[in-house]
Amino acid sequence: MPTAYPLPTNVSPATVANTASLLRIVAFGLISAAAIASRLFAVINFESIIHEFDPWFNYRATRVLAAKGFYEFWNWFDPTAWYPLGRVVGGTIYPGLMATSGVIYNFLHYFNLPVDIRNICVLLAPGFSALTAWATYMFTAELKDPSAGLLAAAFIGIVPGYISRSVAGSYDNEAIAIFLLMFTFYCWIKALKLGSAFFGTLAAVFYFYMVAAWGGYAFITNMIPVHALVLLLMGRFSGRLYVAYSSWFRFVGFQPVRTSEHMGALGVFGLLQIVAFASLVRSHVSSKQFQNLLAISVVTMGVLGAGAFVVMTYKGWIAPWTGRFYSLWDTGYAKKYIPIIASVSEHQPTAWPSFFMDLQMLIFLFPAGVVMCFRDLRDEHVFVIIYAVVASYFAGVMVRLMLTLTPVVCVSAAVAFSTLLDTYIDPTEPEATTTEAPTAAPTTTTTTATATPDSKKIKKAVAAAQAGNSASSIASSTFNDIVSATTRKGKSSKSKGIWGADARLAVLLNAIGMLAFFVFHCTWVTSNAYSSPSVVLASTNSDGSQHIIDDYREAYYWLRQNTPQDAVVMSWWDYGYQIAGMADRPTLVDNNTWNNTHIATVGKAMSSPEEIAYPILRKHDVDYVLIIFGGLLGYSGDDINKFLWMVRIAQGVWPDEIQEPNYFTPTGEYRVDDRASDAMKNSLMYKMSYYRFAELYGNQNAVDRVRNQAIPKVGPTLDYLDEAFTSENWIVRIYQVRKEDPLGRDLKSANAFEQGKKKKRSKPVSKRRVIVN
Amino acid sequence: MLRLWNAIACVLLSAAVPALSASSQSFENSAIVRTVDLGGSLVHVTTTFAVKALEADASVYTITLPEDEIFNTSWLEVKVKGKQQPLTVTYSGAPAGSNSHNLDVSLETPLEVGGTINLVLETVQTHATWPWPQQAGQNDDQSLKYQTSLFVLSPYKTNVQRTKLKSSSPRILSYTTPEKVDDFTLESPVTKSGATVTYGPYNNVPSSTNKAFIEKYQQHIVLHYVYEYPVIEVLDLKRTAEISHWGANLNIQDDIVLHNAGPKLKGHFSRLEHQTQSFYNRGGSHLIPRLTVHLPAGIRNAYYYDLNGNVSTSHLRVAPSVRNQKNTQHSVMELQPRYPIMGGWNYSYTLGWDAPLGDSASYDAKTGKYIVSVPVMTEIPGSVVDRAEIQIILPEGATDVDYVAPFPSLSNELSTHVTYLDTLGRPSITFKYKNLTNKHTKPIYVSYRVPLSVHLRKPMAVATVLLSLFTFAMVARRVDLTIHKTKTVSKKM
């Protein structure tokens, strides 16, 4: 048989297997290294620091876990959050992440490796990304072959869609959840393939881990039943499916059944029992009787089940769907009813460019891969198809769910890509179509020409080389092919395949080029878009060196060092976790937005005039109010830009007192300059943001660089609050709430009195000056 | 009383039992000149005694310090003027009813009758000043008060004595005019010229350690002066010095809690004012915008962080390390805290660096011991360290640990510190000090022996762990736990 390039003939199959295995290990090691290294941009550009908002809570919780042990952590009631309500932390979080770090921490310390808990937290996500690459490898290897697995592992290792959630320092649940997701799916597929209760149980164990680690576990809870159901409907019920699903579900258990998310899993479990029973019955009764029986029982079961579900939901036995869940089906739902969910940027629907940004070439390889899954539609391919459909929908609805789409995109893109490579690297030459022998039997050639993708190509090639004639070893060019084909005349007809090295090279070089561009794209996106800790901002000095803008930490550290330990800090909820983590002070609201009213209270205080806000502040024992102001530096993520959400959320609870339209100009513009509406100008937020801001510019016009509007020369005055601290670039401003006037006056008149006195005192000075002149 | 003993024990090298008390007739002070350098946290006092012996073989000269000064004094040294070697000072009890304490100075050579010697007593007082007014606005000046006693007490007759109080700026707001000093002077009892206030000269002061004199003449004088530098107080210093032979590295890490002990900020901090001030370069004198410290030459990997992570606003200029020479160069580290430290504010941070071990260690081939010197502290100019804890961690398995401290510590203890790749843990010595000043930046010398077998312990431990891992992997790969051998061997890897 001819080959496109020479193959060694004297290699034993064992050597080939061992070499392939070694190469796989080396490749996998390199993939892991790349996955970890590309996530370290943040550490190298900045430092080993926890990023953003939620990770600060996780970090703080992990520190408690590491310091006090798991039991204490589980019973942890945090009185400093949601002041004065407090928060039961142990029961309201997903402890999987903290427990993982805690175990790693204790393990390392047991072996006298006193690694700082912060470094463990920072590097957990990169570490787990290597494990995700491995899980994806195993998953894809089940689908196609180990080479596709390696490709998938490489893809998921560096794809920005996953990196966005797992850079070093992004210490969030997703950091470990994607590994758990992929590994659970791998176990499920393996269980299904082998009918193995062991893998089913393993899937359940990792599912448990997932439940403990991420709210997205509901995805698995529904993916596996849906897969089982689809298999059932396709008539693929088998003992293997029964064993795998039952052993998975047995461990999932009935305990969490009372939430709506788990209904599907329970339903499919019931259905499987029925079908299993039915197939048992079928083997015993005649087919006519059986069909009647089946029809009746299916109808009754369906009616009963649906009725029971409705009744139970209505009676409140089953927890109703959460708002976040509704917004999955109706993207406008949150904006209408729950502004707090809509106010989070990662809950917005995905914009088209972000698909390309996060997945680059994978996004167009993805459909190809899914189509390939239809080619030999084994059970696991059905799974991938369902996964692809479901995840695509969700990714379109919410930005953050791009994360669940990414693994399946990598898997199917790897399948597609590896099929391409298999086809074009495979050295087997199809038998040349010769004009001299057009009548030859077509059946023989088609079998040899088709590139079968599912066995290892090297091995096959070696086998082919050994089996084939000696001419194959020299047949490396088209010319030779033709020569050899013509010498072995009468064997071929019109056959499919690739002739010659140039055709192969053209495609392969193209493919390699695409891969290279993919790597460049991933590196660029990772380093530019996803590696900023957001606690620390970077800018460039005039000489090109990096300048760190560290206002957040400056202000938080000031709070930590120079205010009483029990001073209550009010801020918008975005900064709650950071204040708790870095300033170590009680906060009114934080990123665990469980109490909408409390948040609305803060929103009301921020958007009301001072006189109305003051009693609210005093009632909540607020000592300091912290706001973010970007006007000086042009930092757009500041509180004035978030202000409308505060107004909206407050309006949701106090529609009579706070009305969003009042904060716009009559022409409907959102302005902060002298044309700003009265409600805007009198609001606490506006006053705190621009307090003494215009004075900074002296005689020049003060310009808010975020909104590009000129700020009035005479700035707002504050009667009930004192400026306590402003960070270097004015990004963080902290105000102290005044205590009630000791003489019982309201603070406004007390202030006016004080200033009147000052005026009197200054008067004689000016008079004297007049006399001197 | 315990506090007093602590105070005395810290100050003196040997707080031995009272020696032979010298009689008050053995000496006469021709002149006593006390010069007080007024500072913020630290006040340097130099007292020169021009001594004349009245008896033969007079070898023990007694210096008397009032009790409140003893509490303030954190460092004390007596020298013969012009000589380097300090004299031995021992505590010799309190004269009855005087509320003061005697320190005996042993002269190197006894004086003959009529022989003279100039003794210089140098002390550093800490926490001796206090801000007044206690609050100051952001633009206000900072003024401090300092109190001391008018007369330098001495069991001997003094011909003439005077006290000079020197401020760094000529703006002295007020000073006490002493009363009842007509017996000693005919002129004005106090004069101010420029930045110096001089009390005296007071002539023919009799032996003053008795109750009668103190009750009649001794009085407090208070000086109120403008001080143009921040009053820096280090509340806590925890220094960890880790010696690594494998890395040839001496890592020193200081955890510091800093406090601005100047007047508390009146009202609140206004960034606007602060930026205006720094723009016109007329900063308030009591804020700490940055600190400059001198670190050893040739250091590497310096780090400066606080509880919230790295602080990027610092500059380090490293001087190259020069071995086997008297190294006069320093690396200069400019630390800028996250925020300017206003009066009454705190700031805590960690500063650490690696230094080549060879720069501070040597091997004594004769005894087979290593000697490492670790400085007690790195001076932050003008600051006092209230509490200090210095932990020196020796290499794993170090034996025959011995140390020489430059001055006695409050306590010291031996413990075991376990860190990376340790199997046994490393011996460590912890010294505790209080009220350290710029005079205390001397090294502690630690000597120890490390046998070769112990040196090899670390690689052996690592090798053993790796070997056992590989062995386990090898065995695990070859063990087949399958009960049923199924025929279909999966071709998947």
Interface residues (C-beta under 8 A of the other chain):
Chain A: S21 R24 E47 S48 I49 N112 L113 P114 A141 E142 P146 S455 I548 D550 R553 E554 A555 Y556 Y557 W558 R560 Q561 N562 M582 R692 E695 L696 D722 E723 A724 F725 T726 S727 E728 W730 Q736
Chain B: G267 H268 F269 S270 R271 L272 Q275 D306 L307 N308 G309 N310 V311 S312 T313 R338 Y339 W345 N346 Y347 S348 V418 T419 Y420 L421 D422 T423 K491 K492 M493
